[in-house]
Amino acid sequence: MTRSINPNPVRHILAGAASALLLAALPLTPALAQTITLKASHQFPGGKGDVRDEMVQLIAREVAAAKVGLEIKVFPGSSLVKAQEQWKAMLTGQIDMASFPLDYASGFHPQFGATLMPGLVKSHAHAERINASPFMQDVKAIIEKGGAKVLADAWLAGAFGGKEKCIRKPEDAAGLKVRSAGATFAQMWAGAGASIVSIPSNEVYNALQQGVAQGTDTSTGSFVSFRLYEQLKCVTAPGDNALWFMYEPVLISMKSWDKLNDAQKKALMAASKKAEVYFTAESKKLDDKMVDVFKKANVEVVEMTDAEAAAWRAVAQKTSYKVFAEKVPGGKELIEKALSVK
């Protein structure tokens, strides 16, 4: 039996090398490229209808459907990173994406405190106008200089809750131990005579239960998803005099963003825009849902009068606004830009 011999092994080798070079020169399709997996973290309950979780999950689903070799794995409920450590975790590469109150990172960039400033944002419609303003352009420039990028904007209205009584006017806070979401509100509460308990929203329930806190401010969504109706006697709903609005964007670290190809970036931005539209539609419903849930739980629901809201703003002007303008680089200009948005 004779063995077949290639008459020209050199030509065979050259042909194989040419084929390899041709393949290398072709752009990698998603099928050939290795899938990139991004880790997304947030502090809110997963799979329980919290719209902040759903916002991130929606981005993950849309990106997967785009089939661009990109996967987002969502870690809800602080299961991967503690609530107030997410900004740092993004910068160190522990996580790639996060959804959290931007004010939580004000220890790194004190200007972020302007995104949780008493009375600065007055309604959901006003929040949308704020998004398109020079104020928000300045905030996003600081975010990007700090190493992250905004994928989707999100603003939530908030409320005040009292364990033993309603908190409607500044005098009601005197002597209370109050959990505050951020430094600017803490300064206002302190100006009204309260002592401050500094913990993230996912720890408020236990603080109220154990008597560590007697009152709290947080988003209307958190009042429901963290079941605070089980611990509170009264809640002061946003109504027509909302004092509390918080910016809670979906962010991605610039390092992770820069690893993506153009198709992946395009798919991620399209998914994020869809999630932002979803959240904007749902955010007002969060306020109505809180009122319904708390009433059904036999918790008293009240709203501030114009005069009561004005009294709080007067306290904030002497405390939160004054400190921010004096202590934060560019703080005075940031506040002025925000206040100019009508």
C-alpha positions in Angstrom: 0.0 0.0 0.0 1.5 3.3 -1.1 1.3 6.4 1.1 0.0 9.6 -0.4 2.7 12.3 -0.4 2.0 16.0 -0.8 3.9 17.0 -3.9 4.5 20.5 -2.7 4.6 20.8 1.2 5.9 24.4 1.0 2.9 25.5 -1.0 0.6 23.7 1.5 2.2 25.5 4.4 2.1 28.9 2.7 -1.6 28.4 1.8 -2.4 27.6 5.5 -0.5 30.7 6.7 -2.4 32.9 4.2 -5.7 31.6 5.4 -4.7 32.3 9.0 -3.7 35.8 8.1 -7.0 36.4 6.3 -9.0 35.3 9.3 -6.9 37.5 11.6 -7.6 40.5 9.4 -11.4 40.0 9.4 -13.3 41.8 12.2 -14.5 39.5 14.9 -18.2 38.8 14.8 -20.0 38.4 18.1 -20.1 34.7 17.4 -16.3 34.6 17.1 -15.5 37.2 19.8 -15.2 36.2 23.4 -18.3 37.4 25.4 -17.6 40.2 27.8 -19.4 39.9 31.1 -20.1 43.0 33.2 -20.9 42.8 36.9 -23.7 45.3 37.9 -24.4 46.0 41.6 -27.1 47.7 43.6 -28.5 47.7 47.1 -32.2 47.2 46.3 -34.3 44.0 46.7 -34.1 41.8 43.6 -37.0 40.1 41.9 -39.6 41.8 44.2 -40.8 44.6 41.9 -38.4 47.3 43.0 -38.2 49.5 39.9 -34.6 50.4 40.5 -33.7 46.7 40.3 -36.0 46.4 37.2 -34.2 49.3 35.6 -30.8 47.4 35.8 -32.4 44.1 34.9 -34.0 45.7 31.8 -30.6 46.9 30.6 -29.2 43.4 31.1 -32.1 41.8 29.1 -31.9 44.3 26.2 -28.1 43.9 25.9 -28.4 40.1 25.8 -31.1 40.4 23.1 -28.8 42.5 21.0 -26.4 39.6 20.6 -23.2 41.7 20.6 -21.1 39.5 22.8 -22.0 41.4 26.0 -23.6 40.0 29.1 -24.6 41.9 32.3 -24.8 39.9 35.5 -26.9 41.8 38.1 -26.1 41.5 41.9 -29.1 43.0 43.8 -29.5 43.6 47.5 -25.9 44.6 48.3 -25.0 40.9 47.6 -21.7 41.7 46.1 -20.7 45.2 47.4 -22.1 47.2 50.3 -24.3 50.2 49.3 -21.9 53.0 50.1 -18.8 51.2 48.7 -20.0 50.9 45.1 -18.4 54.0 43.7 -15.0 52.8 44.9 -15.7 49.3 43.8 -16.3 50.5 40.3 -13.0 52.4 40.2 -11.0 49.4 41.5 -12.6 47.0 39.1 -14.5 44.9 41.6 -17.7 45.7 39.8 -18.3 47.3 36.3 -21.7 48.9 36.7 -23.8 50.2 39.6 -27.1 51.9 40.5 -26.9 53.9 43.7 -27.6 57.4 45.1 -24.8 59.5 43.7 -24.7 61.4 47.0 -23.2 58.2 48.5 -20.0 59.1 46.6 -19.9 62.7 47.9 -17.0 61.7 50.2 -14.9 61.3 47.0 -16.5 64.3 45.2 -18.4 66.6 47.5 -20.2 68.3 44.6 -22.3 65.2 44.3 -24.2 66.4 47.4 -26.0 68.8 45.2 -28.0 65.9 43.8 -29.7 65.4 47.1 -30.2 68.9 48.3 -33.4 69.9 50.1 -35.9 71.7 47.8 -33.6 71.9 44.8 -35.8 69.6 42.7 -39.4 70.3 43.1 -41.2 67.7 41.0 -40.7 64.9 38.5 -41.2 67.2 35.6 -38.7 69.6 37.1 -36.2 66.7 37.4 -36.4 66.1 33.7 -35.7 69.8 33.0 -32.7 69.6 35.5 -31.3 66.6 33.5 -31.0 68.9 30.4 -29.4 71.8 32.3 -25.9 73.1 32.7 -26.1 72.0 36.3 -26.3 68.4 35.3 -23.7 68.9 32.6 -21.3 70.0 35.3 -22.2 67.0 37.6 -21.6 64.5 34.7 -18.3 66.1 33.9 -17.2 65.5 37.5 -18.5 61.9 37.3 -16.4 61.3 34.1 -13.3 63.0 35.5 -13.7 60.7 38.5 -13.7 57.6 36.4 -17.3 56.7 35.6 -19.9 57.4 33.0 -23.7 57.9 33.3 -25.7 55.3 31.3 -29.2 56.3 32.5 -30.6 59.2 34.6 -33.0 58.5 37.4 -34.6 60.8 40.0 -36.7 59.7 42.9 -39.0 61.6 45.1 -38.8 61.0 48.8 -40.7 61.4 52.1 -40.3 61.8 55.8 -41.3 59.0 58.2 -41.9 59.2 61.9 -42.0 56.2 64.3 -44.0 57.9 67.0 -45.5 61.0 65.3 -45.9 62.9 62.0 -43.0 65.1 60.9 -44.4 68.0 59.0 -42.6 71.1 60.2 -39.1 71.7 61.5 -40.3 71.8 65.2 -41.5 68.2 64.8 -37.9 67.1 64.4 -36.5 68.6 67.6 -34.9 66.0 69.8 -35.6 63.1 67.4 -32.9 60.6 66.2 -33.3 60.8 62.4 -31.7 58.7 59.7 -30.8 60.9 56.9 -29.9 59.8 53.3 -27.1 62.3 52.9 -25.0 65.2 54.3 -27.2 68.0 53.0 -30.4 66.6 54.5 -28.5 65.7 57.7 -27.5 69.4 58.0 -31.1 70.5 57.6 -32.3 68.0 60.2 -29.6 69.0 62.6 -30.6 72.7 62.0 -34.1 71.7 63.1 -32.8 70.1 66.3 -32.5 66.4 65.4 -29.6 64.1 66.0 -28.4 62.2 62.9 -28.2 58.5 62.3 -26.0 57.8 59.3 -26.8 54.5 57.6 -27.9 53.4 54.1 -31.5 52.8 53.2 -31.3 49.0 53.4 -30.5 49.3 57.2 -33.3 51.7 58.1 -35.8 49.0 59.0 -33.6 47.5 61.7 -32.6 51.0 63.0 -36.3 51.9 63.5 -37.1 48.5 65.0 -34.3 48.7 67.5 -35.0 52.4 68.4 -31.7 53.5 67.0 -33.7 55.9 64.8 -37.1 57.5 65.4 -37.5 59.1 62.0 -36.1 58.8 58.5 -36.0 60.4 55.1 -35.7 58.2 52.0 -37.2 57.6 48.6 -40.8 56.6 48.3 -39.6 53.5 46.5 -37.5 52.5 49.5 -40.3 53.2 52.0 -42.2 50.4 50.2 -39.5 47.9 49.2 -37.9 48.0 52.6 -41.4 47.6 54.3 -41.0 50.6 56.5 -44.8 50.7 57.0 -44.2 48.0 59.5 -42.2 50.4 61.7 -43.7 53.8 61.2 -46.7 55.6 62.6 -46.8 58.4 60.1 -45.4 59.3 56.7 -45.2 62.7 55.1 -45.7 62.1 51.4 -44.2 64.4 48.6 -47.6 65.7 47.4 -47.3 69.2 45.9 -44.5 70.2 48.2 -41.8 67.7 47.7 -38.6 68.6 49.5 -36.7 65.4 48.9 -35.5 64.4 45.4 -32.5 62.2 44.8 -30.4 61.5 41.7 -29.8 57.7 41.4 -28.2 57.0 38.0 -27.0 53.8 36.5 -23.2 54.1 36.1 -20.4 52.2 34.4 -16.7 52.6 35.1 -14.8 54.2 32.3 -12.3 51.3 32.4 -15.1 48.9 31.7 -16.7 51.2 29.1 -13.4 51.5 27.2 -13.1 47.7 26.9 -16.3 47.5 24.8 -16.3 47.6 21.0 -18.5 50.0 19.1 -21.4 47.5 18.7 -21.4 46.8 22.4 -21.3 50.4 23.3 -24.2 51.2 21.0 -26.3 48.3 22.4 -25.6 49.3 26.0 -26.6 52.9 25.3 -29.7 51.9 23.5 -30.7 49.6 26.4 -29.9 52.3 29.0 -32.1 54.8 27.1 -35.0 52.3 27.2 -34.4 51.8 30.9 -34.4 55.5 31.5 -37.7 56.0 29.7 -39.2 53.1 31.7 -38.0 54.6 35.0 -39.2 58.1 34.2 -42.7 56.7 33.6 -42.5 54.6 36.8 -41.0 57.1 39.2 -44.2 59.1 39.8 -46.1 55.8 40.3 -43.7 55.1 43.2 -45.1 58.0 45.2 -48.7 56.9 44.6 -47.9 53.3 45.5 -46.3 54.4 48.8 -49.4 56.3 49.7 -51.6 53.3 48.9 -49.4 50.8 50.7 -49.0 52.8 53.8 -52.8 53.6 54.1 -53.6 49.9 53.7 -51.1 49.2 56.5 -53.0 51.8 58.7 -50.1 54.2 58.7 -51.1 57.9 58.8 -50.3 59.7 55.5 -50.0 63.5 55.5 -48.6 66.2 53.2 -46.9 69.4 54.0 -48.7 72.7 53.5 -47.0 75.5 51.5 -46.1 77.2 54.8 -44.5 74.0 56.3 -42.5 73.4 53.2 -41.3 77.0 53.2 -40.2 76.7 56.8 -38.1 73.7 55.9 -36.5 75.5 53.0 -35.6 78.4 55.3 -33.8 75.9 57.6 -32.0 74.4 54.6 -30.9 77.8 53.3 -29.2 78.5 56.6 -27.6 75.1 56.9 -27.3 72.8 53.8 -27.1 75.5 51.2 -24.8 77.7 53.3 -22.3 74.9 54.1 -22.4 73.6 50.5 -21.6 77.1 49.0 -18.8 77.7 51.5 -17.1 74.3 51.8 -17.6 72.6 48.4 -15.3 73.7 45.5 -17.6 75.3 42.9 -20.6 74.7 45.3 -22.1 78.1 45.1 -22.1 78.1 41.3 -23.6 74.6 41.1 -26.5 75.6 43.4 -27.1 78.8 41.4 -27.2 76.8 38.1 -29.7 74.3 39.6 -31.9 77.1 41.1 -32.0 78.8 37.7 -33.9 75.8 36.2 -37.6 76.8 36.5 
